[in-house]
Amino acid sequence: MMRAPQPSLAGRRLLTILGSGTSTGVPVLGCDCAVCQSDASKNHRTRCSALLSYAGQHILIDSSTDLRQQLLREKIGHIDAVLYTHPHADHLHGIDDLRVFSQHDSPAIPLYGSAATLQQIRTNFAYIFDPASEPGYIPKLETRPVRAAFEIAGQQMIPVPLLHGKMEVFGYRIGSLAYLTDCNAIPDSSWALLKGIEYLVLDGLRFAEHRTHFNIAQAIDAARRSGASRTWLTHLSHNIDHLRHEQQLPVGIKLAFDGQQICF
């Protein structure tokens, strides 16, 4: 299987938006609204996930419910690690699809995230981590709790604590880019971790307020405060029509879409 295209310039990294949709995906099952019935490809959104590629590495950010079709679409032949933001189903439940990348003599795929997130993953998917489970039918995964900066293949990853309602979740900063999904607040202590970013992928669920996600206006405010020169809003609901609503956004802020690639 072919791998995703790599950045053409040495030292550059590529972030692929695997999925830009909220937990229902878009179209929403049973919905006949204009966006769900749209033929526009950018209005078709799988569940939120991303892929970081550099130096031959493929690092997932979350294993969305739609992971299999996302990786088939992008022609990904291996996964080297996973960064988890939090353990909600739409960001996690594609985890079993990792088994095809960790068979036979392959090493276990490391999973990074907060101790609470990784413990929830071990609880929800106990069969994966049970030593009595039959080899070959489960992914080979290894949990590695993190809270401060760490490295994967020479690239520093910085966890950025966020609030998703009352729940602490992680975003991640990689060099000049920050990926912050599923949040409705950025704690004061986390703004220091975002200083100097140039590129931002940020939660922007819909126009109406929501108790656990930034709405569009709140996301615009956060993007401006971050100082990023370019921002893409992700985790989009079916209330967002890509072609119509992107035109209403301020300069430097756009809507993410499935398959988008950001070189940084």
N, C-alpha and C positions, 0 to 999 in steps of 0.2 A: 504493500500500500504506500502511495506517495505521501510525503510529509507536506505540511503547509509551507508556503513560500517563506523564505528567510529574508531579513533585511539585507539590502545590497551593500550597505556601508558597514565596514568593520566597527564593532563596538555598539551598534544600534540594536534595539530590541523592538519586538513586534507584539502588540496586544490585539488579539482577535476577539471581537464581541461574538461569542458563540450564541448567546440568547439575550435579548433586550426586553423581554416581556415580564409582566408580573406573574403571580402564582397561578392564575388561570390560563396563562398563555393567551394569544390573540390569533385567530378568532376564539371567542369564548364559546364553549359548548352551548348550543341552544339559543344563541343570541342572533338577532336579525338587525342589529344596529348598522349604520353606514360603514363604520370601520371594520366590523366583523365580516361584512359582506363585500368589502373592498377587494379589487383585483390588484391593488398596488402592493408590490412585494415588500416594501418597507413597513406596511401595516400588518404583516404576518410575523408574529413574534413568538419564539420559543422561550422557555423559562430561563431566568437570568443566570448567566455563567460567562466566563472569559478564559482565554488561553494566552499565556505569556510564552513567547518563543525567543530564544537567544542561544548562541553557541551550541546549536544542536539539541538544546533542551526544550521540552514542552512541559510547562507548569500550568496545571489547571487552577482556576479560582472557582471553587465549588463544583460539585458534580450534579448538575441540574436533573430534574425529572426527564428532560429531553436529551440527555447527554449522548445517547447512541446516535440519534439522527444528526446531532450537531457535529460529532466527530466524523461521521460518514460524509457529511456535506463538505467539511474542510479537509478531508483525506488525511486524517491524522493516524500515523502508524505506531506511535508509542507515547506513553505518558511517564514523566520522570518524577513528578511530585504533585501534590494537591495542597493548595492553601484554602482553608475553610473560613468563611466569614461567620457562619452560625449554623445551627442544625435544623432549621426549618425545612419542611419536606421538599419545597420547590428548589432548594439549593443543595439537597443532599441525596435524594432518593434515586439518582442514577448511579449510586456507588457500586452496585453489583456489576455494572458494565466495565469496571476497571479490571475484572478478572482476566480478560483477554490480553491485557498488557502485562500480566504478572504470572505467567504460567511456567511450568517446568522448572528450569534452573534460574529463572530470572529473579533478581533480588526483590524484596518487598518494596512496594511503593510507599514512600513516607507521606504521612498526612500531617500538616501543620495547622495549628489553630490554638485557641485558648484552651486551658485545661477543662473548663466547663463544657465547651463545644465538643471536644474530643471524647470526654466521658459520656456525653449524650449519644454520640455516634456509636461508641462501644456498647451502650445499652440497647439502642434501637436496632443495631445489626450485630447482636451478640454472636450469631453463627459465624461471622467472618473472623472473629477473634477467639473462638473456642478451639483450644488445641485438639479437641476430639473430632472436629469437623473433618470430613474426608477431603484430602488435598485434590486440587484440580477442579473442584466445583465451587470454590470460593476465591475471591480476590486475595492476594497476599499483600496485606497492608500493615503498616507500622505507624502508630500514633506518636507524634513528637510535639508535646505542648510547648508553646512559645508565648512570650509576653513582650520581650524586647527584640531589637534587631537581630537577625540571623542571616546566614548565607546559604545559597544553593548554587553550586558550581560557580563560585566566585561573584555571584550577584547578591547584593544586600537586599533583604526584604524587611520592611519596617511595618509591624502591626500598628494600626491606628484605631484605638478604641472609639466606638461610636455608640449612640443610644438608638435602639429600635423599640420605641415605646419605653418600657422600663427595663428592657433586656439589653445587656452589653453585647455588642457584636464587634467584629473586627473589619475595618477596611485595610488596605495594604498600600504602602508607598514603595514604588520601585523606581529608583533614580528620580527623574523629573516628572514622573506620572504617579497619580494617586487614583486608586479604584475604590470608591466608597458607595456601596449599595446597601439597601435596606436600613435606612436611618432617618430619624426625624430631628436629630440634634447632634452637634459635634461639640464635645466637652471642651472647655477652655484649655485643658492640658494637652489636648490633641492638636490644637491649631499650631502649636510649635513644631509638631512633627510634619506639618504640611508646608512649612515656610520654604519658599523658593520653587514650588512646583510650577511646571509650565503646562501640563496636561492633566485634566481631571475628568474622570467618569463618575457620575454622581446620580444617586437616586432622585427621580422626579416623577412620581407615580401618576399624578393627574392634576387638574386645575383646582378641584375642591380640596379642602383640608382633609387630612387623614391623621389618625392618632398615632401611627407608627412609621409613617413615611413622609419625607418632604413632598409638598405639593410643588407645582411649577414655580410659583412666586418665591417660595422659601428656598428652593434649589437655586434660583437665580441669585438671590441674596447671598447664599453660601458660596456660590461660584465667584461672585464679585469679591467677597471677603478673602477668598483663597489667593487671589492674585493670578490665577492660572490664565494664560493667554487663550487657551482653547478648552472648552468644556462640552461634554456630551452627556445628555440625560438618559438614564437607563431605568429598567424595572417599570416600563411604561404599560399603562392599562389600555383598555379599548376605548377610553374617553379621549385618547390622543390620536388625531389623524396626522400622520407624519407630514404629508405634502402641504396640508393647510396650516397646521399649527407651527411647523418649524419656521415658516416665514414671519411669524409674530414674535420670535425670540430675539433678544438683543444680539448685537454683533459679538462673535466669539463663542456663542452658545448654540449648540445644535442638538438634535435628537439622535441617539444611537440607533443602529439597526443591525439585525442579524447578519453576520458575515463581514461586518465592517472591520477594517484593519487600521491600527494607529501605530505608526513608526515613530520611535522616540529615542 
